[in-house]
């Protein structure tokens, strides 16, 4: 039996779609790997593998063998814990040894001068409370933690971005004077006589070489990564830049040697081309990295909702602890204006909570003892105490963050195609560059001209834009959805959603509120309040499912409900009782027939019944005094949601286990033309399959356990966020607010995102399709222009930045 595991790895050194393809192939080549998905934007890889056949170390080695860095992505945290009681170096050693024994602790550094322990640990394996216990076991006292927990993974990315910015500045600072010196004599610009190409050619060449060296050092990654990938037979974008600029540098060094030996080889100097190409490509990569960082702002916003600390009730007082230390069952205190730290249930106090981050509703929700609260929401006015019921990764906010991260890290089918193309693209470009250079050399007998062609083709053909086209748009699209309460679990669901042409809604709890309400009251000879008082009196002791609706209506109208005597339930017909000495019968027409009570207004009841409502008739002393109609009412947003979908050209269908009369009444009010009524839970999935067999791409929208099979059977399952965990687990998209208008918004988001992806892919392919022939000199055959290597480098950098910028336009999308 297989022992399947899923692990996420950090991957470094990737620059383009060819790298993505290479890393995936390295992992998939291992026996036991079931799937491997690499994301260039997130610089990660998610692998499903059999633990009995290989280890994470095997996967890391396979990736490193292809020239890339790999490490397990752990929930690594760093914390500084103040310690009291240490007096000497032996105390430091004792504390360090005690903490280091814990599984999950990566490093410990205890400082006797500051009396603190700096601990880097895996939050999935060890808790801060365990670290504090280890300090106590060593004989010392851990104090309250004062520093925030840091996400070292994010800090490392920020450090890399800063380092890249510094190297880009160095490259540009040396590239500009290099370009001036190299081109000044051609443009008639002034140049010191000591480095004039006419009188001091050697100095002219050596100064350019000196200026190039810092640029090459700043861009050394192109050579270290690119050449290593080339030798591993998996060339990437860095390989193209390394070979192109390397050829230019080697030829220029040869020309410099010939100049020093007395030959006039000034025309063979390509230092400025190599320097400008490296600087431009580095600038493009830096701008691209900065832009890519903005694609995941939705995650950062969600993480910002999570408080760092919590106030816990302990020993009759209060104690502030880190959020990671909160345990299930802890009693937490939240004061006005503070965010609720974790999910829980109120045990004391009264307040109103702003839950707009979850529900989208701006009106605060009242909370009393017994009410549930959600981590990340804001306590508006009162102080409350609540028991923690879900902490850490189990809170609603953490689950939302995890769903968005999974979606952003997943790969859409359209992206897989681009990766495959890019995998063959780089080797093909190298062949085209070599063949073009050879043909031009044979035709012109000019090695400098042939070298220009070779460099231009290699540099302009970067597959970066191809590799970034899909993941950046997917990241922005899923992030935009999360900001609007639409959680898309995978890139595949996001892509499939744009093809939906039929949406099937479950009725109860999806189109309707899911609980019955009083919709109509007709009275004969008594006031509505008196009628309601008489009916509610019997329903107070009744066990009928509709009793709550009538009692709630009475409560809403402020009706005082009296007690009754002689209560009797008549199965299938209604109830009988005595109220203030008078006989009362409440039920259906069958009860009236049994008691020989005439009902002259039967048409009223039948008219309401035809609308799908349940009718309850009340007779006082054998005279009918009124009729109350109860129904599961339609949500206010349902008609609008149906209209939005129909305007998008999507067929809307309703499926329900309810009878045809009720179902058709609901459908008529909401504008739904096709109804499947009387469908049992097991039959819902079958109906979905029938629609798919008609050639439709079907989305199923539901909220209950009985909807789970249908959600799984559909092309895209959409769960209402207020529904059951089973339904949410079975779905591909979760609507947090419970507003089914978000179904149309989710499909619109998918359409706009996939359109953006196709735009990116189109321009990436067109750019390479047109750029490579121009760089290869096709236009020059008929006397047209020849693309210089510097312009090729600028165009290549522009293509990547433009693709990411286009994806970022989705952030301004109005849903």
VEXTINU-867731 format. One record per residue (C-alpha): residue in one letter; x, y, z. Coordinates in steps of 0.02 Angstrom, whole numbers, plus 32768, in hexadecimal, padded with zeros to 4 digits. Each point is the difference from the previous one (the first is absolute). Layout:
<atoms>
AXYZ/...
</atoms>
This chain:
<atoms>
X800080008000/X804380AB7FCF/X802B80808086/X7FDD80A27FA4/X804180A6803F/X7FF880B37FC1/X80918077801B/X802580B17FC9/X80B280307FD0/X805180AA7FE9/X805880037F56/X808880807FDB/X8058802A7F5D/X7F667FF77F8E/X7FF1808D7F81/X7F8A7FC47F77/X7F847F7D7FC5/X808E7F907FC7/X803E7FFA80B4/X7F517FD0803A/X7FFB7F707F84/X80AE7FC58031/X7FDB7FFD80BB/X7F5B7FA57FE5/X80547F7E7F91/X80897FE68083/X7F7E7FD98086/X7F8E7F987F90/X80937F947FC9/X800D7FBA80B2/X7FA77F5C8024/X7F738021807A/X7FDA80B37FCC/X7F48800A7FCE/X7FF980B87FD1/X8070809A8005/X7FC180B17FE3/X807C80907FF7/X7FCB80B6800B/X807A80817FBC/X7FAC80958054/X7FFE7FAF80AD/X80A87FA97FE4/X7FBE7F5F8049/X7FD77F4C7FD4/X7F777F928048/X80247F467FF3/X7F8F7F6A8022/X806D7F67801D/X80087F538050/X8061800D80A4/X80297F477FF9/X806380177F5E/X805E80A38018/X8023808D807A/X7FFD80BD7FF3/X80BE7FFA7FF6/X7FF47F987F60/X7F8F80857FB3/X8074808D8036/X80987FA77FB7/X7FA67FE17F5A/X7FD680BA7FF1/X80AF80368034/X804A7F8B7F7F/X7FA980697F7A/X8054809D8041/X7F7A80498072/X7FF2801980BB/X7F7B7FA08061/X7FCB7FF980B5/X7F687FC78063/X7F878090801A/X7FDC7FFE80B8/X7F9A8072806E/X80A1804B8042/X7FF380858085/X807B80638068/X7FE1803E80B0/X806480558089/X7FD67FC280B0/X803E80648098/X80467F908089/X801B802580B8/X807F7FA8806D/X80987FE77F8F/X80A68032804C/X808C7FB27F9B/X80347FA37F63/X7FCC7F588048/X7F4F80458015/X8000802E7F48/X80397F527FCF/X7F7A7FAE806F/X7F7480667FB3/X803E7FE37F4E/X800D7F43801A/X7F527FF6804C/X7FAF805E7F70/X80667FAA7F79/X7FBA7F578036/X7F5280307FC4/X7FCB7FB97F58/X7FE580917F89/X807F8078804A/X807A80317F77/X80768072805E/X8016804D80AC/X806E80918032/X7FFE803580B8/X804E80A9802B/X8034801880B4/X801480BD7FEA/X7F4F801D7FC1/X7FBB7F6A8063/X7F9F7FC17F69/X7FF37F607F9A/X7FF080197F44/X7FA67F667FBE/X7FDC7FCF7F4B/X7F7F7F747FFC/X7F7F7FA67F96/X7F5680378041/X7FB17F617FBC/X806C7F948074/X801B8064809E/X7FA28088805F/X804780938060/X7FB17FB9809E/X806D7F647FE8/X809B806D7FEC/X7FD3805C80A0/X7FE97F598059/X80AE7FCB7FC6/X804780A0804C/X7FA67FDB80A5/X80417F4C7FFE/X80B080457FF2/X7FE0806280A1/X7FE080AF7FBC/X7F6880717FEE/X7FBE80327F53/X7FB180AE8000/X7F7980507F94/X803380087F4A/X801280B17FC2/X80337FEA7F4A/X7F8A7FD57F71/X800C7F587FAC/X805680147F57/X7FDD7FA17F62/X80B37FD57FCE/X7FCB7FC67F53/X7FB780AB7FD8/X80978056804F/X80737F9B7F90/X7FA080347F64/X800880B68037/X80BC7FED801A/X80157FB57F52/X7F9E80917FB4/X806E807F8059/X809C7FA47FC7/X7FBF7FFD7F4C/X7FDC80BC8007/X80B28022803B/X804C7F957F76/X7F9280547F7B/X803B80AB803A/X80B67FCA7FF3/X7FE47FB87F52/X7FA9809E7FC0/X808280738051/X808B7FAC7F9B/X7F9A7FDA7F64/X7FD680B67FD9/X80B580407FF7/X802E7F607FA2/X7F7A80267F7E/X803A80B67FF2/X80B77FD27FE6/X7FD77F787F81/X7F8680687F98/X804280B38013/X80777FFB7F6B/X7F727FC17F90/X7F89808A803A/X8081808C7FFE/X7FFD801680BD/X809A803E805F/X80777F7F804B/X80A68019805D/X80937FEE7F8A/X80537F7F8072/X7F787F827FD3/X7FE080367F4D/X7FE77F677F8F/X806780557F77/X809A802E8067/X7FF67F8E8099/X7F9F7F667FC7/X80497F908088/X7FCA8077808B/X7F5680107FAB/X7FEA7F438008/X80487FE680AF/X7F9480888050/X7F667FAB7FB9/X803A7F588044/X801C804F80AC/X7F5180497FFF/X7FB57F5A7FC8/X804B7F99808E/X7F908048808D/X7F687FE87F8F/X802D7F497FE4/X801E7FE980BB/X7F55804D8026/X7FAD7F8E7F80/X80687F658027/X7F617F9C8020/X7FE37FF87F44/X80A27FA07FEF/X7FFD7F96809E/X7F4C7FC87FE6/X7FF780087F43/X809E7F9F7FD9/X7FDC7F7E8086/X7F537FE57FB5/X804F7FF27F53/X807C7F7B803A/X7F6F7FA28051/X7FAB7FFE7F53/X7F70806D803B/X802780AF7FBE/X7F968093803A/X7FF380BB7FE9/X80A1801B8063/X80577F8A7F89/X7FCC806B7F6B/X8041809F8052/X80A07FAA803B/X802A7FB97F55/X7FD2809F7FA2/X805E807A806F/X808B7F828020/X80207FF17F45/X800580BE7FF2/X807980118092/X80747F767FC2/X8004804C7F52/X801F80AD804A/X808F7FC1806D/X804D7FB07F64/X7FED80A77FA4/X8051805B8094/X80957F8A7FF7/X8010801F7F44/X7FF980BE801F/X808A7FF38082/X80657F9A7F81/X7FEF80917F85/X7F6B7FCA7F97/X7F6D80777FE4/X7F737F98804B/X7F95808D8049/X7F6A7FC67F9A/X80097F588059/X7FDC804880AE/X7F577FC98045/X801A802F80B7/X7F7480817FFF/X7F857F847FB2/X80267F7E8086/X7FFA8080808C/X7F5E80527FC8/X7FAC7F577FE2/X802E7FC480B0/X7FC780A5804E/X7F5C80047F9F/X7FD57F4A8024/X8029801A80B9/X7F93809C8003/X7F737FA17FAB/X800F7F70807D/X7FFF807B8091/X7F65805B7FC2/X7FAF7F577FDF/X80287FC580B1/X7FBA80A08049/X7F617FEC7F99/X7FF07F48802D/X800B803180B7/X7F6480697FE8/X7F9F7F6D7FB7/X7FF27FAF80AC/X7FC5809A805F/X7F5A7FA98022/X805B7F80806C/X805C808B805C/X7F5B805A8021/X7FB17F618044/X80977FDC806D/X7FF680B38040/X7F547FDA8048/X804C7F808077/X802E804D80A8/X80B07FD9803E/X7FCE7FED80B7/X7F6B7FCE806A/X7FC8802F80AF/X7FDE7F628065/X7FA87FF480A9/X80767FAB807B/X80067FF280BF/X7F7B80868017/X805D807B7F93/X8032801F7F4C/X809B7FCA7FA2/X803480307F4F/X80447F6E7F9B/X80317FE27F4B/X7F737FC67F8F/X805F7F5D7FE1/X7FF57FD780BA/X7F4280028009/X7FB97F548024/X7F507FBD7FE5/X7F9C8020809E/X8060809D8033/X7F928090803C/X802E809C7F9F/X7FD480B58023/X7FDD807A7F73/X7FE980BA8024/X7FA980827F93/X805C80287F5E/X806B7F638005/X80017F737F82/X7FC27F57803A/X809C7F908001/X7FB67F537FDA/X7F587FAB7FE3/X7F977FDF809B/X7F5D800A805F/X7FD180928073/X7FEF7FD080B7/X7FE980AD804D/X7FD680B07FC6/X7FA0805A7F79/X804480597F67/X7FED801C7F45/X80837FB97F8A/X803080407F53/X80027F607F98/X800D80577F57/X80A37FA57FD8/X7F9E7F5C8001/X7F4F802E7FD0/X801780A07F9F/X7F75804E806A/X803080A8804A/X7F7F7FFA808E/X80507FBC80A2/X7FB77F5E8043/X7FC67FF780B5/X80587F7E806D/X7FC87FBB80A8/X80287F648065/X7FFB7F6A7F8C/X802180647F61/X80907FCA7F90/X808C80797FD2/X807F7FF67F74/X80B98028800B/X803380A17FA6/X7F5680558015/X7FF680A38063/X7FAE801580AB/X7FA680A77FF7/X7FC2803580AC/X7FF27F868092/X80817F938059/X7FE27F467FEC/X804A7F5E803C/X7FFC7F687F8F/X803F7F4D7FFC/X80787FD87F71/X7FB57F767F94/X807380067F68/X80B4803B8003/X809780067F8D/X7FE37FB37F56/X7F4C7FD2802A/X7FBB80B18010/X7F9080427F76/X807F80877FD1/X80907F827FF7/X7F987F8E7F92/X7FD880917F8C/X80B8802E7FF5/X802F7F4A7FDF/X7F7D7FEF7F76/X803F809D7FA9/X80B67FC6800E/X7FD37F567FB8/X7FA580507F6F/X809080777FDC/X807C7F708007/X7F9B7F8C7F90/X80127FF97F44/X7F7880177F7E/X7FFE7F8A7F68/X802880957F90/X809E80208066/X80397F4C7FEF/X7FF880127F43/X806B809E8007/X80807FA7806D/X800D7F6E7F85/X801880787F6E/X808680608061/X805B7F5E8028/X80227FE57F46/X800E80B97FD9/X80AC8028804A/X805F7F727FA9/X7FA8802F7F5D/X803780B78014/X80B57FCB801B/X7FFB7F9B7F60/X7FAF80937FA1/X808680778042/X808F7F8D7FCE/X7FB87FD97F53/X7FD880B87FDD/X80AF80378032/X80507F777F95/X7F97802C7F67/X802780B9800D/X80B97FDC8016/X7FFE7F957F62/X7FA2808A7FA4/X80608098803F/X80A77FB78038/X7FF380778093/X80167FB280AC/X7FCA80A1805C/X7F5D80067F9E/X7FE07F478022/X8024801B80BA/X7F81808E8003/X7F7C7F8D7FB9/X802D7F75807C/X7FF580738098/X7F6080587FC8/X7FA17F5D7FE4/X80357FB880A8/X7FD6809D8062/X7F58802C7FB0/X7FBB7F4E8010/X7FEE800080BE/X7F6B7F918033/X7FE1806480A0/X7F6380507FBD/X7FBF7F547FD0/X801E7FBA80AD/X7FB58095805B/X7F6680137F91/X7F917F898061/X803B7FF980B6/X800180BD8019/X7F4F80127FBD/X7FC57F6B806A/X804E804B809C/X7FB080AA7FE6/X7F587FB17FD0/X7FF47F8E8098/X803B808D8070/X7F7B80747FBA/X7F7E7F79801F/X80387FEA80B5/X7FF280BD801E/X7F4B7FF57FC4/X7FD07F658065/X80157F857F70/X807A7F75802C/X803E7FA17F67/X80577F618038/X80667FDB7F64/X803D804E7F5E/X7FA87F747FA2/X7F588034804B/X802380B57FD2/X80247FCD7F4C/X7F6A7F8B7FF0/X7F8880818048/X801080717F68/X7FB07F787F94/X7F667FE6806F/X7F5D800A7F9D/X7F897FB28080/X7FEF802380BA/X7F9A7F8A806D/X7FC2804780A6/X7FC77F988093/X7F6080508045/X80027FF580BD/X8084806C8051/X804580387F59/X7F7580597FA2/X7F978006809E/X8032802B80B3/X7FEF7F4A8035/X7F89801E8090/X7F44801F7FF6/X7FB180A88023/X7F4E8041800D/X7FD8804F7F57/X7F4380218008/X7F75800F8082/X7F48800B7FD1/X7F84801D808E/X7F437FF68009/X7FAB8062808A/X809880188070/X809A80707FFD/X80A77FBC7FC0/X8050801480AC/X7F727FA08057/X80057F7A7F79/X80BB7FED8013/X7FF17FF880BF/X7F847F6F7FF3/X80657F9C7F81/X80AA801E8054/X7FBA7FC480A8/X7FEC7F507FBD/X80A080037F99/X8061802780A0/X7FE47F4D803B/X7FFB7FB07F54/X80937F9F7FB7/X7FD180257F4C/X8093803E7F94/X7F9F809E7FD0/X7FDE803380B5/X80A18065800C/X7FCF806C7F6B/X7F5A8031804F/X804D801E80AC/X808A806A7FB3/X7F7F80687FA3/X7F9F801980A1/X80A080368058/X802C80797F74/X7F5680548014/X800D800480BE/X7F6D7F8A801D/X7FF17FB880B0/X7FE07F447FED/X7F8C7FB68085/X80017F4F8046/X7F827F7B7FC9/X7FB07F66804C/X7FBF7F5C7FBC/X80807FFC7F74/X7FEB7F717F82/X80677FDC7F62/X7FA17FB27F6E/X80867FA87F95/X8004803F7F4D/X7F74807D801D/X802A807D8089/X7FE3802880B7/X7F6E80208078/X8001805B80A7/X7F9F80708076/X802C80B78013/X7FAA806B8084/X7F6B7F878003/X7FE87FFD7F42/X80227F6E7F8A/X8088801C7F7C/X802F7F947F6A/X809B80287F98/X80317F987F68/X7FD37FD47F4C/X7F597FE67FA8/X80027F488031/X7FF2803580B7/X7F6B806F7FD8/X7FA97F717FA5/X801D7F8C8092/X7FB2807F8076/X7F7280307F86/X803780B68000/X7FC8805C7F63/X808280677FA1/X7FAB807E7F8F/X80A480567FD0/X80567F657FBD/X8031805A7F5F/X807380718063/X805D7F6A8045/X800B7FAC7F56/X8042809F7FAF/X808D800B807F/X80237F457FF1/X801280157F43/X809280768026/X805D7F728055/X7FD7803780B1/X7FCA7F928091/X7F538033803E/X7FCB7FFB80B8/X7F48801F8028/X7FC1803680AC/X7F507FE28041/X7FBE804B80A2/X7F667FAA8049/X7FE07FA87F59/X800E80A17F99/X809380227F8E/X805080A68035/X809580047F8C/X80887FB17F96/X80BD80118015/X80787FD37F72/X80B17FC68024/X80887FEA7F7F/X80BC7FF97FE9/X801580B07FBC/X807080317F6F/X80A0805E8027/X7FF880B77FCC/X80977FE77F8E/X7FBF7F657FA4/X7F9A80537F74/X809080787FDD/X807D7F707FFC/X7F967FA07F82/X7FED809B7F94/X80BC801F8001/X80247F4F7FC6/X7F7D80057F77/X804980A47FBF/X80A87FA57FF4/X7FAF7F7E7F8F/X7FFE7F788085/X7F6B7F8A8017/X7FC27FFE80B5/X7FB47F5F8046/X7FB87FD980AB/X80097F558052/X7FA27FD0809E/X7FB57F718060/X7F648068801D/X7F5C7FE47FA2/X7FDE80497F55/X7F828081803A/X8078804F807D/X80947FF17F8A/X7FA480517F6E/X7FC3808D806F/X80B280278038/X80407FF17F4C/X7F7B80787FC0/X802C80858081/X80BA7FF57FDC/X7FF77FF67F43/X803D7F4C7FF0/X7FB57FA57F6B/X803E7F4E801B/X7FDC7F9D809F/X802C7F53803F/X7F857FDE8090/X7FED7F6B8074/X80B77FCE7FE9/X80497F99808E/X80B28028803A/X804B7F6C7FA3/X7FA580367F62/X804D80AE7FFB/X80A97FC37FC2/X7FA87F997F7A/X7FA4809B7FC2/X80A5805E7FF6/X804A7F737F98/X7F6980087F8B/X801E80B97FE3/X80B77FE27FDD/X7FD17F787F83/X7F9A80877FA6/X80A780567FDF/X7FEE80838087/X8089803E8073/X7FA47FFA80A6/X8017805B80A5/X7FA17FBD8097/X7FD98079808E/X7FCE7FB680A9/X8016800C80BB/X7FD17F5B8051/X80487F52801D/X7F847FBD7F81/X804C80747F7C/X80B17FBB8014/X7FF07F747F7B/X7FB7807B7F81/X808780818027/X80857F7C7FDF/X7FAA7FC27F61/X7FF580AD7FAF/X808780537F98/X800B80888085/X7FB47FE980AD/X7FD280A18059/X7FD97FFB80BA/X7FA880858067/X80778034808C/X7F767FF38082/X7FE47F4A7FD1/X80457F5E8048/X80B87FD28008/X7FDD7F6A7F90/X7FB6806D7F77/X8090807C800D/X807F7F737FF9/X7FAF7FB77F63/X7FFA80A67FA4/X807F80547F8D/X7FC580B1802A/X7FBF803F80A8/X7F93809B800F/X8029804180AE/X7F7480818009/X7F777F837FD4/X7FC180787F7A/X7FD97F9C7F62/X801B809D7F97/X80B77FD5801A/X7FE77F6B7F8B/X7FF480797F6E/X809180658046/X806B7F63800E/X7FDD7FD07F4C/X802180B47FC8/X80A57FFD805F/X802F7F5D7FAA/X7FD580467F55/X8066809E801C/X80937F9F8048/X80067F817F72/X7FEF808D7F81/X809680518055/X80627F5C7FF8/X7FD97FEE7F47/X803780B37FE0/X80A37FDE805B/X801F7F5D7FA2/X7FD280517F5A/X807B808E8015/X80867F8C8045/X7FF17F8D7F69/X7FEF80907F83/X80968057804C/X806E7F677FE9/X7FB47FD27F57/X802780AE7FBA/X809B80268067/X80687F677FD6/X7FF680127F41/X802A80BA800D/X80947FD98072/X80367F757F88/X800E80827F75/X7F6D7FCC7F93/X7FD380B77FDC/X80B680287FDD/X7FFD7F887F6C/X7F91807E7FA4/X805E8098803E/X7F9B8017809D/X803F802A80B0/X806C7F8E806A/X7FD47FEF80B9/X809280308071/X80227F94809A/X7FDE80958072/X7F53801D7FB7/X7FE07F45800B/X802A800680BA/X7F8D8095801C/X7F727FAB7FA1/X80167F5F8063/X7FF9805D80A7/X7F6880637FC5/X7FA17F617FCF/X800A7FB580AF/X7FD280A28058/X7F6F80207F89/X7FB67F538021/X8005801880BD/X7FBC80B17FF0/X7F707FC17F96/X7FD77F7E8085/X800080878086/X7F7380597FA3/X7F8D7F7C804B/X8016805380A9/X7F9580917FC2/X7F757F8B7FC8/X7F54802C8043/X7FA07F61802B/
</atoms>
